[in-house]
Amino acid sequence: TVELLTREGEIEIAKRIEEGIREVMGAIAHFPGTVDHILSEYTRVTSEGGRLSDVLSGYIDPDDGIAPPAEVPPPVDPKAAKAEGDDEEEETAEATDDEEEVESGPDPVIAQQRFGAVSDQMEITRKALKKFGRDDKHAIAEMVALAELFMPIKLVPKQFEGLVERVRGALERLRAQERAIMQLCVRDARMPRADFLRQFPGHEVDESWTDALAKGKSKYAEAIARLQPDIQRCQQKLSALEEETGLKIAEIKDINRRMSIGEAKARRAKKEVVEANLRLVIS
């Protein structure tokens, strides 16, 4: 017999997909500019008469008793939505398509509360970062509080993917310079790979790192000295990336690592949905 997915199984998988998405949102909230961008998008659609559904499709709250089936956005408040619909039907029988879309989208009152809370916490976080710096426990606590408010917002794919690409793009630029430095040291200067992997981490933007190597007695010292300007140019690009993002190299890597864990969790759960659908087809 073929094991088909039960309603309970659908709910369990949907929860795991949403847990993964929440983890991604929590990670990217720590990437400067991410929360600001979504707040500006919210302001744009609310002030210019746009649709909230262009920004978000709902919320993913872990304490909700029952998650909806996979890929189905959670309803806002069916009773409230129905009551509003009934009232409008009494007023006029000619509801436009636009009005219907607004009704079926996120509740503007709840959105205002949610985004207002995020905006307030963003301001508190910004002040804490300015006063204490990112490494201080006070600033870290405020960033965690901001992430907790930002995580439940279920962005539409276009918005979500745009933020993920922004974070991933920073990592790709970082990796490109690290690869270039490794090629210069390992391939061109003949520095043993094991030596490079042991000595380079933590010195990504330290331009004096090659000084000791160049002055040492190793077989590759002379080659490192010759290639030092090229290595330092790559390090300068990493310094520029830190300046641009407001993050240290280790922080960019950590945010991407946590984002990848959330993506993998959601991807595995989605794969189970696909496999269950295939079993249904062949059953």
N, C-alpha and C positions, 0 to 999 in steps of 0.2 A: 504494500500500500504506500501511496505517496503522502507524505506529511504536509498538510496545507496550513497556511497561516491563520490562526484564530484571531478574533477581535482583540483578545488580551495580548496576543503576540504582536499585533499591529500597534497597539498602544505602547508596548514596551520598546519596540523598535523606534517609533516616533519620538519617544522620550530620549533615546540615545542619540538620535539625529540632532534633536534640539539641544541636548547637553553639549554635543560637539560644537554646534554653532555658537552657543553661549561662551564656550571656552575660547573660541576664535575671537569673539567680540571683546571678551575680557582681556585678551592678550593685546589686540590692536588698540584698545583704549589707552595703553601706555605709550603708544607711538605718537609723538607730538604732531598736532594738526588734524588727527583723525576725528576726535570729538568735535573740534571747532568746525570741521567741514560739514558734519551731519547737522550740527546746530544751525549753520548758515543755510543749509538746504531746507531745514524745517522752517526757518524764518522766511525764506524765499517763497515757499508754497503757501504759507499762511498770509503773507503780506501782499502777494501778487495774485491772489485768487487761484492758486494752483490746487492740486489734489494731494492730500496726505498719502494716498496710495502710490504716489510717485516716489515716496521716500521709505515708507514702512508698510508692512502687511499685518502687523499685530505685535504681540509680545510673547516672550518665552519665559514664563515664571516657573521656577522649579517646584514651587509649593502648590501649583495648580493640581487639584486631585487627579484629573484624567487628562492626559494629553490627547490631542486629536490624532487621527491616523496619519501616517507618514505623508509629507508633502501637502497636507491640508492646513491652511492658516487657521489659527484658533478664532472662534467667533468672539465678537466684542461683547455683546449682551443681547441675545436674541429677543428677549421679552421687551426690552427698551426699544430695540430697532423696530419690532412689530408694532408697538404702541405708537411710535412716531409715524410709521407708515399708515396706520389706521387714521390718525389725526389728519394727515395730509390728504388722504382719500376723501375725507368728509369735506375738506376745504376746496379741493379741486380734483377732478378726475383725470386731469391732464398733467401727469408727472413727467418731466423730461428725462431723457437718458442720463444727462449729467447729474440730475438730482438723485436718480436711482443709484448711480455710481458712488455719490457722496455717502448715501445711506449705508451702502454695503461696505464702505471702507472703514478705516480706523475711527473710533469715536474722537472727535476734535477736543472734547473736554478732557478726556483721559490723556490724550496726546499732549495737551497744554500742561497738565500736571506733571507728566513724565519728563517732558523736555525742559520744563521750568526747573525741575529738581536737578536735572543734568547740568543745566546752565548755571544754576546757583553753585553747585559743587565744583564746576569747572573754574569758577571765579575764585573759590576758596583754595582749590588746588594750585591755581596759577600764583596766588599770593604766597602759598607755602613753598612752592618751588623757588620763587624769587628770594624769599627770606632765608630758607634753609639749604636749598640745593637738592638735587634728586637723590642723593645718598643718605640724607637725614631721615630718621625714623618718622618725624612729623610729616614730612613731604610724602614719604612712602605710604603712610596711613591715609592721607588725603587722596593719593592716586588710586589706592585700593578701593576707597569709598566711591570714587568716580567710576571705576570699572564696574562696581556692583550695580550702579544705577544705569550704566550704559549697556551692560550685558543683555538684559531682557528685551531690548528693542530689536524686533525682527525686521531687519532692513529688506527691501526688495532686492532681487539678485543684482541689478545694475549698480546699486549703491554699495552693497556688500562686497561684490567682486572688485569694485573700484578701490575700496579701502585695503582689501587684501593685496591687490597688485601694488599699491603704493608702498606697503610694508615689505613685500617680497622684492620689489625693485631695489630698495636700499640694500637688502642682503645680496642681491645679484651683483650690484656695484662693488660691494665689500669683497665678495668672493673673487671677483675678476682681478682686483688689485692683489689680493693674497696669492692667487695663482701666479700672477706675474712675478711677484717677489720670490716665490718658491722656485719658479723656472730659472730666474736669474741666479739664485743661490745654488740650487741642486743641479740643474742641467748645465748652466753656463760656467759656474765657478767650481763645479764638482764637489760641492759640500755634501756629505752623506745625508740622505733624506732623514734618517733617524735623528741626526744632530739638529737639523733644521726644525723638525717637529718638536723637539725638546726645548730648543732655545728661543724660537720666534714668538710663541704665544705670550701675550702680555707686553710685547714690544712693537705692536702693530704701528703705532704712531711715534715711537721713540727713534728719532733720526740718528741718535748717537749709538744705537744698537750695533751698527756695523763697524764702529770705530775699533772696539776691542777685537772683533773678528779680523779686521784688516791688519791690525798690529800684532796679532798672535803668531804662533809658530806652526800653525797647521799648514797642510799642503795647499789648501784653498785660500789662504790669507791674501796672497798677492792678487788673485782673481777677484776676490771680494773688494779689495781696495780699488781695483780698476772699474768694477761695476757699481761701486758705492753711489755715484750720482743717479744712476738709473733706479736703484733700490729706493733711494730717498725720494725720488720723484713719485714713486708709487705710494710711499708712506705719506707724502704731502696730500695726495688725493684722498687717502683714508682720513687724514686730519680735516680736510675740507668736508667730507661726508659727515664726520662728527659735528662739525660746526653747523652744517646745513640742517641736520636732523635734531640737534640738541641732545644727542645720545652718544654714549661711549660705544666703542666697537663691541664690547661684551654685551651691552644692553640690546643692541640691534640683533645680535645672534640669539639672545635669550627670548626676546619677543617673538622672533621667527620660529624658534624651537617650540614655544608654547602654542603658537598659532598652528603649527604643523601637527601637533598632537591632537588639537581639537578637530582639524580638518580630517585627520586619519580616522578619528572616532566616528564622525558623521559619515565618512565615505564607507567604512565597514558596515555601518547600519543600513545605508542605502543599498549596498550590495546585497544584503540579506533580503531586502524588499524585492529587488530584481529577481533573485533566485527563487523567492516564494512565488512570484508571478509566473515564472517559467514552469514551476512545479504545477501551478494551477492550470496552465495551458496544456501540459502533457498528461494531466490526470484524467 
